[in-house]
Amino acid sequence: MKHFLFALCSLYALLLLGCEAIEDRMELGTAITADQLQLTATPLVVGGKKSNKVILDNKSPVLSSWDYGIGLTQRKTDTVLLVSTGENEIIFTGLNPDGSKITKTLQVTVDELTYPVPLEWGLLTNGSEKNWVWDETKPAVWGNGGYMGNSAPAWWALKVAEIDGQAPGEGAGAKMVFGLRGATLTKLKSTGQTEVGSFSFDMTKKVTLDDGTVWAKGKLTTKGVTVLCGKSPNEGNAPVYEYDILLINDTEMILAYAEPGAAAWGTAWFWVFRAE
């Protein structure tokens, strides 16, 4: 009987031991400061010049978020394409084990756009941000004309001084600011009102005439905001968010929008801007 009681007590003791909680003593790690970050952003050198392909590398014990202007990546190591020559900023945000965030800005110099990117990013933003206003040097800055026929307002054609009658505050004194970081578009009205949205390109969406001539070289799409006087009067002044790019360079930009169902010489609307 004594042997049985001893065995029973031993079994009970083992059961109690098996039920004890196992503590996870793994340490989260110590938070580091921005000065302790080990980061590199290195452009590939091609033909002796720093290209726009940049290798990002984080050797720090933090989670990664790299903001390279037109996009984000959360990989510790990644390769991204920059879209403008000259000095580019890459903003790194790290997440420490304790949940605190640290930020550091890296400067990257690009000598040449060796790897293909839409040149329009640089033309529109100048690699940072750029102001665009109505081009008052042209005969007209907004109005309608023939789709795939005209390249500027031709039928009903308004000058800058007449724009406020169509879109209050969006005529003389108004401007648009295209920013590279986050692809932001800010519309500043002459009344002091501000509207903020974003923009993107699709340079594969060309419009080509029957003879092979390229009438529009791509599409500019805005979100949350239109360009100045960005509306279609024949559609109840509906806002326009997608534009054909007829011309864009360092100093000029001409956009168009074809009304739904418009064929050649159907009604299109035109916007004529210049860099400020």
Rosetta silent file (secondary structure, phi, psi, omega in degrees, C-alpha in Angstrom):
SEQUENCE: MKHFLFALCSLYALLLLGCEAIEDRMELGTAITADQLQLTATPLVVGGKKSNKVILDNKSPVLSSWDYGIGLTQRKTDTVLLVSTGENEIIFTGLNPDGSKITKTLQVTVDELTYPVPLEWGLLTNGSEKNWVWDETKPAVWGNGGYMGNSAPAWWALKVAEIDGQAPGEGAGAKMVFGLRGATLTKLKSTGQTEVGSFSFDMTKKVTLDDGTVWAKGKLTTKGVTVLCGKSPNEGNAPVYEYDILLINDTEMILAYAEPGAAAWGTAWFWVFRAE
SCORE:     score description
SCORE:     0.000 S_00000001
   1 L     0.000  -40.687  179.094    0.000    0.000    0.000 S_00000001
   2 H   -62.706  -40.286  179.487    2.864    2.340    0.868 S_00000001
   3 H   -63.140  -38.043  179.917    4.463    1.615   -2.497 S_00000001
   4 H   -65.212  -44.836  179.697    1.176    2.453   -4.250 S_00000001
   5 H   -64.454  -37.874  179.280    0.792    5.773   -2.385 S_00000001
   6 H   -63.602  -42.931 -179.658    4.420    6.680   -3.151 S_00000001
   7 H   -65.757  -38.996  179.909    3.909    5.978   -6.846 S_00000001
   8 H   -65.840  -42.552  178.234    0.691    7.987   -6.887 S_00000001
   9 H   -64.632  -37.700  179.542    2.340   10.989   -5.234 S_00000001
  10 H   -64.994  -41.694  178.481    5.242   10.798   -7.658 S_00000001
  11 H   -63.686  -40.627  179.225    2.861   10.786  -10.606 S_00000001
  12 H   -62.537  -41.107  179.624    0.997   13.792   -9.156 S_00000001
  13 H   -63.524  -39.868  178.847    4.289   15.671   -8.755 S_00000001
  14 H   -65.860  -38.543  178.295    5.198   14.970  -12.356 S_00000001
  15 H   -63.836  -41.644  177.620    1.817   16.227  -13.533 S_00000001
  16 H   -62.397  -41.167 -179.970    2.267   19.468  -11.591 S_00000001
  17 H   -64.087  -39.183 -179.266    5.719   19.930  -13.072 S_00000001
  18 H   -69.141  -22.730 -178.308    4.363   19.383  -16.573 S_00000001
  19 H   -89.467   -5.606  179.704    1.715   22.067  -16.057 S_00000001
  20 L   -65.464  138.922 -179.870    4.154   24.788  -15.074 S_00000001
  21 L   -66.861  138.187  175.680    4.198   27.708  -17.566 S_00000001
  22 L   -94.673  117.629 -176.211    7.220   27.971  -19.778 S_00000001
  23 L   -81.428  136.872  173.677    8.381   31.595  -19.840 S_00000001
  24 L   -91.312  103.863 -175.303    9.527   33.150  -23.107 S_00000001
  25 L   -96.513   17.452  179.554   12.581   35.052  -22.036 S_00000001
  26 L   -65.056  126.728 -179.743   13.510   36.212  -25.545 S_00000001
  27 L   -80.715  140.587  179.440   14.619   39.841  -25.382 S_00000001
  28 L   -70.877  -24.651 -177.370   13.113   42.276  -27.879 S_00000001
  29 L   103.539  160.938 -177.232   16.378   44.048  -28.358 S_00000001
  30 L   -92.810  135.478  177.076   17.522   47.591  -27.698 S_00000001
  31 L   -67.247  142.498  177.878   16.158   50.484  -29.712 S_00000001
  32 L  -109.913  166.369  178.628   18.743   52.335  -31.758 S_00000001
  33 L   -98.190  169.615  179.269   18.935   55.973  -32.825 S_00000001
  34 H   -61.171  -32.994  179.776   19.028   57.399  -36.327 S_00000001
  35 H   -67.773  -20.630 -178.311   22.775   57.987  -35.934 S_00000001
  36 H   -92.511   -2.863  178.600   23.277   54.248  -35.385 S_00000001
  37 L   -63.386  139.922  175.871   21.551   53.229  -38.595 S_00000001
  38 L  -112.911   92.739 -173.560   23.739   51.333  -41.056 S_00000001
  39 E  -126.683  147.657  170.750   22.295   52.275  -44.440 S_00000001
  40 E  -139.168  145.638  173.231   23.567   52.615  -47.977 S_00000001
  41 E  -133.833  100.440 -168.470   21.940   53.832  -51.183 S_00000001
  42 E  -116.005  117.274  176.599   24.391   53.150  -53.981 S_00000001
  43 E   -73.935  140.496  174.421   23.802   53.982  -57.657 S_00000001
  44 E   -68.941  137.613  178.879   25.158   51.494  -60.174 S_00000001
  45 E   -96.161  123.167 -179.797   27.976   52.992  -62.197 S_00000001
  46 E  -126.255  121.204 -179.564   27.623   52.429  -65.942 S_00000001
  47 L    61.624   31.590  178.349   30.231   53.766  -68.344 S_00000001
  48 L    82.151    1.909 -179.761   31.829   55.766  -65.563 S_00000001
  49 E  -118.977  147.310  178.225   28.572   57.556  -64.689 S_00000001
  50 E   -75.223  118.601 -176.558   26.212   57.072  -61.770 S_00000001
  51 E   -84.493  178.195  178.822   23.032   55.577  -63.184 S_00000001
  52 E   -90.563    6.130  173.145   19.469   55.896  -61.915 S_00000001
  53 E   -92.530  119.552 -171.821   19.409   52.273  -60.698 S_00000001
  54 E  -122.057  131.968  177.916   20.086   52.415  -56.958 S_00000001
  55 E   -94.651  121.614  178.188   20.775   49.546  -54.546 S_00000001
  56 E   -99.992  136.373 -178.781   19.268   50.092  -51.097 S_00000001
  57 E  -145.114  127.337  177.746   20.698   48.162  -48.146 S_00000001
  58 E  -117.797  113.046  178.548   19.795   48.235  -44.451 S_00000001
  59 L  -103.073   17.493 -178.042   22.163   46.380  -42.127 S_00000001
  60 L   -95.834  155.872 -179.464   20.477   47.716  -38.984 S_00000001
  61 L   -82.037   52.861  178.990   18.282   45.688  -36.555 S_00000001
  62 L  -137.786  156.960  174.057   15.122   47.564  -37.548 S_00000001
  63 E   -74.119  151.816 -170.107   12.294   47.039  -40.009 S_00000001
  64 E  -109.507  145.225  166.272   12.671   49.006  -43.234 S_00000001
  65 E  -147.659  114.785 -178.649   10.652   51.529  -45.206 S_00000001
  66 E  -107.755  124.240  175.261   12.381   53.363  -48.047 S_00000001
  67 E  -105.546  107.638 -176.609   10.670   56.346  -49.715 S_00000001
  68 L  -106.191   23.945  173.224   12.459   56.968  -53.019 S_00000001
  69 L   106.957  -67.677 -178.004   10.143   59.644  -54.361 S_00000001
  70 L  -103.949   10.014 -179.810    7.678   57.884  -56.597 S_00000001
  71 L  -170.844  172.932  178.497    7.339   54.755  -54.516 S_00000001
  72 E  -127.725  146.992  170.161    7.975   52.858  -51.288 S_00000001
  73 E  -137.368  142.332 -178.415    9.707   49.579  -50.555 S_00000001
  74 L  -112.169   16.858  176.656    9.832   47.758  -47.214 S_00000001
  75 L   -81.342  149.010  176.001   12.592   45.308  -48.078 S_00000001
  76 L   -65.709  -38.547  177.462   15.867   45.405  -46.158 S_00000001
  77 E  -129.508  131.840 -178.774   17.677   45.229  -49.498 S_00000001
  78 E  -156.547  164.733  175.632   16.141   46.293  -52.791 S_00000001
  79 E  -121.650  127.979 -176.595   16.933   47.869  -56.146 S_00000001
  80 E  -128.977  162.079  176.590   14.896   50.859  -57.324 S_00000001
  81 E  -108.803  127.264  172.825   14.873   53.253  -60.263 S_00000001
  82 L   -90.077  157.321 -170.811   15.082   57.006  -59.723 S_00000001
  83 L  -115.901    7.184  178.972   13.479   59.252  -62.321 S_00000001
  84 L  -143.923  148.286  176.939   15.565   62.425  -62.298 S_00000001
  85 L   -81.025  171.039 -178.747   19.207   63.371  -62.644 S_00000001
  86 E    86.983 -155.104 -178.445   21.104   65.436  -60.092 S_00000001
  87 E   -79.307  129.388  176.218   20.585   65.175  -56.343 S_00000001
  88 E  -122.548  141.555  176.129   17.851   62.804  -55.177 S_00000001
  89 E  -101.534  133.718  171.849   16.629   62.290  -51.626 S_00000001
  90 E  -119.298  122.939 -176.446   15.760   58.855  -50.279 S_00000001
  91 E  -103.131  120.261  179.243   14.020   58.876  -46.906 S_00000001
  92 E  -101.932  132.721  172.767   14.432   55.809  -44.707 S_00000001
  93 E  -121.349  122.626  179.984   12.094   55.092  -41.802 S_00000001
  94 E  -107.776  146.960  177.907   13.064   52.303  -39.422 S_00000001
  95 E  -112.266  113.949  179.813   10.859   50.566  -36.851 S_00000001
  96 L   -71.761  161.617  177.802   12.640   49.585  -33.639 S_00000001
  97 L   -59.114  -26.313 -179.853   11.711   46.427  -31.672 S_00000001
  98 L   -87.893    3.843  177.616   10.026   48.647  -29.050 S_00000001
  99 L    93.959   -6.577  179.015    7.797   50.252  -31.694 S_00000001
 100 L   -77.694  150.407 -178.449    9.640   53.566  -31.924 S_00000001
 101 E  -109.958  146.201  176.206   10.428   55.009  -35.356 S_00000001
 102 E  -133.309  146.626 -174.711   13.625   56.590  -36.596 S_00000001
 103 E  -131.059  142.986  177.096   14.189   58.466  -39.849 S_00000001
 104 E  -146.326  139.713  179.270   17.226   59.298  -41.919 S_00000001
 105 E  -105.024  129.958  178.266   17.597   61.016  -45.301 S_00000001
 106 E  -111.037  138.490  177.590   20.181   59.814  -47.796 S_00000001
 107 E   -98.533  129.629 -179.976   21.403   61.916  -50.735 S_00000001
 108 E  -127.171  128.468  178.705   21.989   60.114  -54.024 S_00000001
 109 E   -97.287  129.114  177.401   23.527   61.724  -57.099 S_00000001
 110 E  -115.050  122.331  179.994   22.373   60.510  -60.515 S_00000001
 111 L   -86.160  -33.067 -171.699   24.485   61.493  -63.520 S_00000001
 112 L  -153.467  140.659  176.154   22.408   59.844  -66.234 S_00000001
 113 L   -82.173   73.341 -176.061   19.040   58.128  -66.685 S_00000001
 114 L   -65.476  -38.042 -177.942   20.729   54.981  -67.974 S_00000001
 115 L  -100.185  133.934 -169.894   17.727   52.779  -67.255 S_00000001
 116 L   -60.519  126.545  169.998   14.449   53.728  -68.977 S_00000001
 117 L  -141.296  155.092  177.603   11.958   55.762  -66.974 S_00000001
 118 L   -59.751  118.935  178.936    9.377   58.249  -68.253 S_00000001
 119 L   -60.607  -21.087 -177.443   11.284   61.501  -68.811 S_00000001
 120 H   -60.969  -27.499  175.897    8.036   63.283  -67.997 S_00000001
 121 H   -57.142  -48.003 -179.446    8.673   62.758  -64.275 S_00000001
 122 H   -71.913  -39.847 -179.662   11.680   65.028  -64.464 S_00000001
 123 H   -63.148  -40.243 -174.850   10.143   67.460  -66.940 S_00000001
 124 H   -79.357  -31.263 -173.448    7.026   67.928  -64.845 S_00000001
 125 H  -114.211  -10.507 -176.336    8.672   68.104  -61.406 S_00000001
 126 L    58.739   28.415  177.939   12.252   69.187  -62.104 S_00000001
 127 L    79.987   -4.062  179.043   13.344   66.353  -59.813 S_00000001
 128 L  -146.207  -81.828  170.729   11.647   67.912  -56.796 S_00000001
 129 E  -152.722  154.938 -173.562    8.683   70.169  -57.484 S_00000001
 130 E  -148.764  139.213  179.919    7.767   72.579  -60.214 S_00000001
 131 E   -91.851  138.936  175.893    5.109   75.259  -60.732 S_00000001
 132 E  -128.410  136.993 -179.433    2.943   75.368  -63.846 S_00000001
 133 E  -132.246  171.680  174.870    0.638   78.225  -64.880 S_00000001
 134 E   -61.469  142.621  179.403   -1.456   79.176  -67.901 S_00000001
 135 L   -90.220   90.099 -176.378    0.696   80.128  -70.894 S_00000001
 136 L   -70.174   -7.514  178.141   -0.508   83.664  -71.493 S_00000001
 137 L   -78.953  -12.954 -179.235    1.927   84.029  -74.410 S_00000001
 138 L   -91.222  157.069 -178.634   -0.289   81.773  -76.536 S_00000001
 139 L   -58.074  -33.826  178.784   -3.425   82.982  -78.415 S_00000001
 140 L  -150.228  152.175 -176.964   -5.653   80.855  -76.154 S_00000001
 141 L  -115.743  -17.392 -179.435   -5.084   78.681  -73.098 S_00000001
 142 E  -154.393  146.951  178.795   -8.306   76.674  -72.783 S_00000001
 143 E   154.089 -164.503 -177.618  -11.219   75.706  -74.965 S_00000001
 144 E  -117.698  171.574 -178.605  -12.271   73.103  -77.503 S_00000001
 145 E  -175.525 -164.117 -175.636  -11.269   71.925  -80.938 S_00000001
 146 E   -87.770  126.687  175.514  -10.987   68.827  -83.064 S_00000001
 147 L   -64.402  129.481 -177.541   -9.879   65.557  -81.509 S_00000001
 148 L    62.471   11.452  178.313   -6.809   64.259  -83.372 S_00000001
 149 L  -117.336  -51.703  176.929   -7.116   67.339  -85.592 S_00000001
 150 L   -96.402  166.723  176.807   -6.099   70.351  -83.524 S_00000001
 151 L  -128.771   16.005  178.649   -3.321   70.617  -80.958 S_00000001
 152 L  -167.707  166.872  177.966   -4.658   73.644  -79.067 S_00000001
 153 L   -54.237  132.823 -174.714   -8.012   75.421  -78.552 S_00000001
 154 L  -134.387  -29.571 -177.884   -9.409   76.232  -81.998 S_00000001
 155 L   -96.183  -73.485  172.562  -13.193   76.589  -81.911 S_00000001
 156 L  -100.429  108.481 -169.796  -14.171   78.127  -78.602 S_00000001
 157 E  -124.373  121.188 -176.280  -10.851   79.553  -77.384 S_00000001
 158 E  -109.267  144.838  172.677  -10.382   81.470  -74.116 S_00000001
 159 L   -88.464  172.074 -177.418   -7.541   83.658  -72.886 S_00000001
 160 H   -57.267  -42.623 -176.798   -6.280   83.650  -69.302 S_00000001
 161 H   -62.890  -17.202 -177.658   -8.422   86.633  -68.320 S_00000001
 162 H   -97.161   -4.990 -174.867  -11.554   84.692  -69.297 S_00000001
 163 H   -68.465  -38.954 -177.671  -10.863   81.550  -67.262 S_00000001
 164 H   -58.985  -26.616  176.596  -12.313   82.830  -63.982 S_00000001
 165 H   -67.833  -21.950  178.703  -15.694   83.054  -65.692 S_00000001
 166 L   -99.167  -37.742 -178.860  -15.550   79.288  -66.173 S_00000001
 167 L  -142.123   91.777 -176.189  -13.681   78.252  -63.024 S_00000001
 168 L   -52.611  130.804  178.405  -13.519   80.975  -60.345 S_00000001
 169 L    83.562   -0.349 -176.378  -10.052   81.399  -58.882 S_00000001
 170 L  -113.227   17.325  177.995   -8.393   79.199  -61.496 S_00000001
 171 L  -100.279 -126.438 -179.944   -7.426   81.866  -64.023 S_00000001
 172 L   -59.054  134.419  179.031   -4.790   84.580  -63.632 S_00000001
 173 L    89.685  -10.181  177.591   -2.741   84.117  -60.473 S_00000001
 174 L   -89.015  157.532  179.203   -3.574   80.426  -60.103 S_00000001
 175 E  -153.606  165.304  173.261   -0.958   77.695  -60.395 S_00000001
 176 E  -120.286  139.494  176.729   -0.323   73.977  -60.143 S_00000001
 177 E  -117.045  113.824  176.484    2.573   72.446  -58.223 S_00000001
 178 E   -95.572  120.076 -178.915    3.694   69.016  -59.390 S_00000001
 179 E  -111.051  136.582 -178.862    5.835   67.300  -56.727 S_00000001
 180 L   -69.876  -46.254 -177.249    8.003   64.251  -57.317 S_00000001
 181 H   -69.001  116.814 -178.005    7.836   62.869  -53.772 S_00000001
 182 H    79.032    2.957 -178.829    4.551   61.054  -53.487 S_00000001
 183 H    48.398   54.937 -176.463    3.619   62.225  -57.006 S_00000001
 184 E   -90.735  144.851  173.281    1.582   65.069  -55.521 S_00000001
 185 E  -124.553  119.299  179.786   -0.432   67.635  -57.452 S_00000001
 186 E  -115.523  125.171  177.348   -1.410   70.803  -55.608 S_00000001
 187 E  -102.607  119.766 -179.793   -3.758   73.329  -57.187 S_00000001
 188 E  -106.987  111.375 -179.075   -3.379   76.832  -55.773 S_00000001
 189 L   -84.231  157.931  179.476   -6.261   79.096  -56.665 S_00000001
 190 L   -67.194  -16.552  177.869   -5.975   82.884  -56.818 S_00000001
 191 L   -80.899   -7.642 -177.202   -8.562   83.000  -53.998 S_00000001
 192 L    96.769   -8.300  178.901   -6.125   81.269  -51.659 S_00000001
 193 L   -72.838  142.118 -178.789   -7.979   77.966  -51.781 S_00000001
 194 E  -124.037  136.432  174.141   -5.811   74.864  -52.081 S_00000001
 195 E  -126.275  135.824 -175.275   -6.677   71.428  -53.452 S_00000001
 196 E  -125.760  135.507  176.510   -4.284   68.490  -53.163 S_00000001
 197 E  -150.794 -149.786 -179.274   -4.230   65.179  -55.001 S_00000001
 198 E  -141.444  172.391 -179.682   -1.822   63.007  -56.939 S_00000001
 199 E  -144.906  162.142  176.320   -0.828   62.203  -60.512 S_00000001
 200 E  -152.671  164.521  178.939    0.605   59.399  -62.602 S_00000001
 201 E  -117.063  151.750  164.178    1.764   58.711  -66.155 S_00000001
 202 E  -140.823   94.635 -174.432    1.115   55.981  -68.668 S_00000001
 203 L   -82.848    5.636  173.674    3.305   56.703  -71.653 S_00000001
 204 L   -86.803  -15.308 -176.866    2.175   53.525  -73.425 S_00000001
 205 L   -89.241   73.823  179.870   -1.240   55.059  -74.155 S_00000001
 206 L   -87.364  157.408  171.671   -0.391   56.899  -77.337 S_00000001
 207 E  -118.233  117.888 -174.842   -2.864   58.264  -79.876 S_00000001
 208 E  -116.312  136.286  178.942   -1.631   57.768  -83.444 S_00000001
 209 L   -77.655  169.556 -177.854   -3.127   59.195  -86.628 S_00000001
 210 L   -59.629  -30.362 -178.348   -3.789   57.137  -89.756 S_00000001
 211 L   -86.353    5.769  178.591   -0.541   58.318  -91.322 S_00000001
 212 L    93.568   -6.736  178.927    1.460   57.106  -88.314 S_00000001
 213 L   -68.695  134.818  177.245    1.923   60.539  -86.749 S_00000001
 214 E   -82.993  114.495  178.755    1.769   60.509  -82.952 S_00000001
 215 E   -85.443  -41.094  176.438   -0.874   63.019  -81.883 S_00000001
 216 E  -127.530  132.563 -172.676   -0.660   62.247  -78.145 S_00000001
 217 L   -91.223   -5.801 -179.851    2.456   60.736  -76.589 S_00000001
 218 E   168.948 -170.691 -178.497    0.822   59.343  -73.433 S_00000001
 219 E  -121.208  140.249  168.797   -1.667   59.895  -70.621 S_00000001
 220 E  -111.419  123.905  179.164   -1.552   62.040  -67.509 S_00000001
 221 E  -116.789  132.252  176.605   -3.993   60.896  -64.838 S_00000001
 222 E  -111.990  156.438 -179.713   -4.826   62.905  -61.733 S_00000001
 223 E  -136.132  128.354  177.932   -6.563   61.721  -58.591 S_00000001
 224 L    83.460  -10.580  179.705   -8.390   63.857  -56.063 S_00000001
 225 L  -159.904  148.946  175.249   -7.797   67.051  -58.023 S_00000001
 226 L  -101.757  173.204  169.010   -7.983   68.215  -61.641 S_00000001
 227 L   -71.491  175.563  178.444   -5.677   70.553  -63.515 S_00000001
 228 L   -56.779  132.520 -179.193   -6.719   74.216  -63.651 S_00000001
 229 L    52.782   41.763 -176.659  -10.219   74.520  -65.121 S_00000001
 230 L   -83.447   79.216 -178.127  -10.257   70.745  -65.436 S_00000001
 231 E  -146.860  166.683  177.953  -13.805   70.173  -66.604 S_00000001
 232 E  -120.261   98.965 -175.116  -15.881   69.146  -69.602 S_00000001
 233 H   -56.171  -37.432 -178.118  -18.637   71.763  -70.234 S_00000001
 234 H   -74.603   -4.886  176.663  -20.648   69.565  -72.603 S_00000001
 235 H  -114.389   34.966  179.290  -20.885   66.922  -69.886 S_00000001
 236 L    70.129   32.519 -177.900  -22.383   69.219  -67.274 S_00000001
 237 L    59.436   33.624  177.834  -18.960   70.560  -66.254 S_00000001
 238 E   -62.350  139.332  178.869  -17.930   67.080  -65.115 S_00000001
 239 E   -66.016  145.382  179.640  -14.391   67.001  -63.703 S_00000001
 240 L  -108.875  128.355 -178.724  -11.702   65.581  -65.973 S_00000001
 241 L  -120.128   -4.460  179.201   -9.043   63.333  -64.447 S_00000001
 242 E  -130.306  126.017 -172.360   -7.423   61.752  -67.513 S_00000001
 243 E  -128.216  139.547  168.447   -5.627   63.814  -70.154 S_00000001
 244 E   -75.700  137.242  177.302   -3.812   63.090  -73.401 S_00000001
 245 E   -94.746  108.499  178.286   -0.318   64.580  -73.361 S_00000001
 246 E   -86.496  -36.890 -178.021    0.206   66.417  -76.633 S_00000001
 247 E  -152.692  135.732  169.520    3.357   68.259  -75.615 S_00000001
 248 E  -153.496  128.698  173.809    5.592   68.389  -72.587 S_00000001
 249 L  -146.340 -162.529 -176.765    9.116   69.736  -72.247 S_00000001
 250 L   -64.357  -25.057 -172.204   11.012   71.889  -69.745 S_00000001
 251 L  -123.094  -15.710 -174.002    8.859   74.938  -70.422 S_00000001
 252 E  -131.467  149.544  173.923    5.583   73.883  -72.096 S_00000001
 253 E  -148.217  125.796  176.019    2.724   71.462  -71.512 S_00000001
 254 E  -124.277  125.820 -178.296   -0.388   70.954  -73.662 S_00000001
 255 E  -118.215  158.533  178.752   -3.085   68.509  -72.588 S_00000001
 256 E  -143.543  157.398  176.210   -6.295   67.328  -74.247 S_00000001
 257 E  -142.300  123.941  179.506   -9.432   65.424  -73.354 S_00000001
 258 E   -92.602  133.629  176.132  -11.774   63.838  -75.890 S_00000001
 259 L   -63.833  151.355 -177.605  -15.467   63.695  -75.096 S_00000001
 260 L   -53.060  130.639  178.321  -16.837   60.131  -74.870 S_00000001
 261 L    83.389    0.617 -177.794  -17.261   58.538  -78.286 S_00000001
 262 L   -67.496  129.704  172.346  -15.326   61.254  -80.095 S_00000001
 263 L  -101.551 -170.778  179.476  -13.730   60.131  -83.366 S_00000001
 264 L   -54.218  129.035 -179.100  -11.343   62.162  -85.497 S_00000001
 265 L    71.222   11.082  168.148  -12.410   65.822  -85.424 S_00000001
 266 L   -73.398  177.292 -174.777  -14.945   65.134  -82.695 S_00000001
 267 E   -75.584  128.590  173.979  -15.005   67.535  -79.736 S_00000001
 268 E  -132.409  156.210  178.130  -11.950   67.655  -77.517 S_00000001
 269 E  -112.383  146.489 -172.258  -10.873   70.120  -74.809 S_00000001
 270 E  -128.753  144.499  177.022   -7.394   71.598  -74.569 S_00000001
 271 E  -127.382  132.795 -176.999   -5.220   73.071  -71.795 S_00000001
 272 E  -123.228  113.223 -175.724   -2.101   75.134  -72.515 S_00000001
 273 E  -122.446  164.953  173.301    0.386   75.652  -69.660 S_00000001
 274 E  -138.271  156.654  175.463    3.937   76.872  -69.164 S_00000001
 275 E   -72.186  139.797 -179.597    6.497   76.375  -66.424 S_00000001
 276 L   -82.280    0.000    0.000    6.623   79.299  -64.020 S_00000001
